């Protein structure tokens, strides 16, 4: 199994942009997940980023704890009086044993040390608790801009994606997952964005940051003219969508 030992911080430098431009998850996803747990006392959103999943869980569980190894992400997280945010690695949460009904990991499991994280899951989950790993893959854009964005993703910045990204591209089907799996329905995220919102989102990609680090300039500038031409009126909203991949399992006591 993957044995990562160091936190790879791809997102702290743009934590505010992450909060502003990352899409939200569909509430129906969390309603379905809540239906898989017998108790609804405490949920843990692990690798919470800016709290996009935590803020959805708070209406379904009495309390939510949300952890992330990045202090910048926690500083930019959505506040709520029933969400307790803290800076902690996934593999050493500091949470009480056998206390968690639902553990969610949204767009983060591929960064973890799998062996150590799964040991932590078994420690903190109540018997029969549920672990849900959620991932969203390549963005799809309504109309002509889709071809431009797809080429940017695969060809221009493709070599700059971290190696862990392959798990996302493989829809989490190849990620180790040693739990009794629960078959999940199909879910997708969808937003209506103008051109500025889309480009703001693209700039949050770890591969864009890595390209800039190596080359000293913004790779998005190379497609700006083509993207504007394909989009048309930059204030026109277009449907942006992301198919979701889920691995959901029950943690036996």
Buried (B, 14 or more C-beta within 10 A) or exposed (E): EBEBEEBEBBBBEBBEBBBBBBBEBBEEBBEBBBEBBEEBEBBBBBBBBBBBBBBBBBEBBEBBBBBBBBEBBBBBBBEBEEBBBBEBBBBEBEBEEBBBBBBBBBBBBBBBBBBBBBEBBBBBBBEBBBBBBBBBBEBBBBEBBBEBBBBBBEEBBEEBBEEBBEBBBBBBEEBEBEBEEBEBEEBEBEBEBBBEBBBBBBBBBBBBBBBBEEEEEEBBEBBEEBBBEBBEEEEEBBEBBBBBBBBBBBBEE
